[in-house]
Amino acid sequence: MLDGKMRRIIGPGLDAIGRRLAAAGIGADAVTLAGFALAVAAAAAIAVHWYWTGLALLVASRLADGLDGAVARASVKTDYGGFLDIVLDFGFYGGVPLGFVIADPGANAVAGAVLIFSFYVNGASFLAYAVMAERRGLTSDARGEKSLFFTTGLAEATETNIVLAAMCVWPSAFAWLAYAFAGVCLFTALSRIALARRTLRSPE
């Protein structure tokens, strides 16, 4: 829901940095991998209760996630780069909640499992719709130039990042935040299923 607005705010700055990185010979895939390494470090910091360190690493990871696309647009875009970005994004979305589960299994395990389940369902609805849209030749620029067909929803990357950051600031509230956001993610998946029912039921 907020991704479009966030892109308008930070997009020009990311594009400027992306052009500089591309000019320096740094590839988009390298930025993607660096962002995932920061995400793993964030999850590890959270797992040992270094929540503010985890927050800083989380923010750095998400900035890298925005930069890889900017670098690709300034140099060479590849299908592999888009694939790698999506796969490692989902690694991030699973890894950070896992860090909270490891930090306090007694308080966080069930809520963390519910949140990861909701990410799984929401992600599946997103990717399945993208595949079917590609088969039908559908296009969308709702979230800018992307490797896949992007359907918008209530729970997008910006909302997810805000919630994960809030968990780092208020780790004792992890379970409540996880249950609440899991509901938002599942609602987004259901809305995407309704969209698919309206747009994909007719024969190709």
N, C-alpha and C positions, 0 to 999 in steps of 0.2 A: 504493500500500500504506500509506503514511504520511499521506495527505491527511486521512483521518478523524480521526486523532489530533491532527494539527496544527490542524485546524479547531476541535476542542474546546479547545485551548490558547489560540489567538489569536483565535478567533471572537468572543467577547464584547467584547474590546477593539476589534476592527475595527468591530463593530456600533455601539459607542458613538461612535467617531470618525465613522462613516458617518452617524449621526443628526445630529451636529453639522454636518457638511458639507452635508447635505441642508437643514438648517434655515437655513444661510447662503446657500442658493440655488445651490450647486454641484451640477451634474448628474452622473449616473453616467457618461455618455458623455465628459464633459470629463475625469473621472478616468482613464477607460480610455485616452484619447488622451495624457494626461500620462504615464501609465505606459509607453506605447509610445515616447514621445519619450525617456524615461529609458533604455529598452532600446536604442534606436538609439545614444544617447550612450555606453552601456556597451560596445556592440560597437565603436564608433569608438575609445574609450579603449584597449580590448584590442588593436585593430589597430596602434596606435602604441606598444605595450608598456607602457602605463600600467595594469598589471594590478590594483593595489590600488584605483585610481580606478574601474576597470571593475567591481570587486567591489562597491564602495559604491553605484555607480549601478544595478547588477544587483539588489541588495537593495532599494533604493528603488523600482525598477520593480516588483518582485514584491509589495511592500507596497501599491502603488497598484493592482495587479491584484486583490488581495484586497479593497481598499476600494471598488472600483467596484460590486461586488455588494452590499456593505453599504449604500452610498448608494442603490442601486436599491431595496433592500428597505425603506428608510426613506422613499422618495418614490414614484417611478413606475417600474415595470418594463416594458420594451418588448422585443418580439422583435428589433428593430434593435439594441438594446443588447447582447443576448445574442449576436447575429451578430457585431457589431463586436468584442466581447471575444474570441470564439474566433479570428477571423481575425488579430487583432493578437497574440494569444498565439502563434500559429504563426509570425508574423513574428519574435517574440522568439526562439523555439526555433531558427529558422534563422539569425538575425542574429548571435547570440553565437558559435556555432561558426565562422561566416564570419569574424568578427573574428580568431579564432585562426589561421585559414588565411591571412589577409592578413598577420598578424604574422610568420609563418614558413612560407611556402608549401612550402619544401623538406621540412620536418619534419612539417608538419601537414595538407597538402592531401589526401592519401589518407584519413587517419583522419577528417578533417573531413567528407569526402564520404560515407564510410561512416556516420558518425553522423547526418548530415542525411538520408541514405537511410532509416535506421532510424526517424527521426522521421516521415518521410513515410509509411512503411508503417504505423507504429503509429497515426498520426493518421488515416489513411484508414480503418483498422479501427474506430477509435473513432467517427468521424463516420458511417460507413456503418451501423454498428450502431444509432446514435442515430436515423437516418432510418427504418430498418426498425422499430425499437421504437415510434417515433411512429405509423407507419402501423398498427400493431397495437394501439395504445392502451395500451402498456406504460408503467408509471411506476416510479420509483425515488427514494428519498430517502437512498441510501447516502452521498452526499456533500452532503447538505443540499438546499436549494431551488435548483435550477439551471434554466437555459433549455432544456437538452437532457437526454436520458436519459444518465446517466453510468454507464458500466461501470467497475468497479474493476479494478486490475491491479498487477503488480509494479512497473512504471514509471509513476508518476503525476507530478503537478506537483512535489510536495515532493522526490521523489527526483531529478528532473531539475534542480531548482534547487540542490540540494546538490552534485550532480556539476559543474554549471557553476561554482558558487562554488569548488569544489575546484580546478578548472582555473585559476581566477584566482590561487589561492594557490600552486599548483605548476604553472606554465605549461610547464615542461620535461616534465611527465608527461602533457601533453594527449593525445598519441597513445594511450598505454596506457589512460587513462581513457575516451577516445572509443570505442576498440574494445570495451572491457568493457561500457560502458553501451549501446552499439549492440546487443550481444548480449542485454542485459536488455530493451531495447525490442522487439526482434524476437520474443523469447520471449513478451512481453506481447501482441503482435499475434497470434501463433499461438494463445495461450490464448483470445483473443477470437474468433478464427475457430472454435475448438472450441466455444465457448459459442454462437455463432451457429448452428453445425450442430445443436446440441441443441435450441435454442429457436425457430429460424426455418424449419426444414425443412417443417413442416406448412403446408398452405394457410391463407391468412388466414381 
